[in-house]
């Protein structure tokens, strides 16, 4: 089981290590669990914490959101979650990375359905329990 938590504001979050193999970068990222987004998104603040070389990102993809059209860059990644049994669960996936921009700066990174659809989620806010289990 991969344990998440609820922030003081009630947001469901899960921490994991993100590895960007093309750049040899790894670091911990806190993701907002978001069943409304198709892909996992690394927003600029978290990407900068990983020392992501924004100028080397390629493979652009335009996403339409409530704020308008936003440009993201697809990048192969490995997301590694700590499991309650002491092990880790790893998922390989292309994630979307946003370059610094006033529309995306300050946004939470999002754990999307590309990964959530591979797991079963227990979301029990009244009991402060958020867990992902591999099926």
Secondary structure as GFF3:
##gff-version 3
##sequence-region A 1 135
A	DSSP	beta_strand	2	3	.	.	.	ID=ss1
A	DSSP	beta_strand	5	6	.	.	.	ID=ss2
A	DSSP	beta_strand	12	20	.	.	.	ID=ss3
A	DSSP	beta_strand	25	33	.	.	.	ID=ss4
A	DSSP	beta_strand	41	42	.	.	.	ID=ss5
A	DSSP	alpha_helix	44	49	.	.	.	ID=ss6
A	DSSP	three_ten_helix	54	56	.	.	.	ID=ss7
A	DSSP	beta_strand	60	65	.	.	.	ID=ss8
A	DSSP	beta_strand	68	82	.	.	.	ID=ss9
A	DSSP	beta_strand	88	98	.	.	.	ID=ss10
A	DSSP	beta_strand	109	111	.	.	.	ID=ss11
A	DSSP	alpha_helix	113	116	.	.	.	ID=ss12
A	DSSP	beta_strand	119	124	.	.	.	ID=ss13
A	DSSP	three_ten_helix	125	127	.	.	.	ID=ss14
A	DSSP	beta_strand	129	134	.	.	.	ID=ss15
###
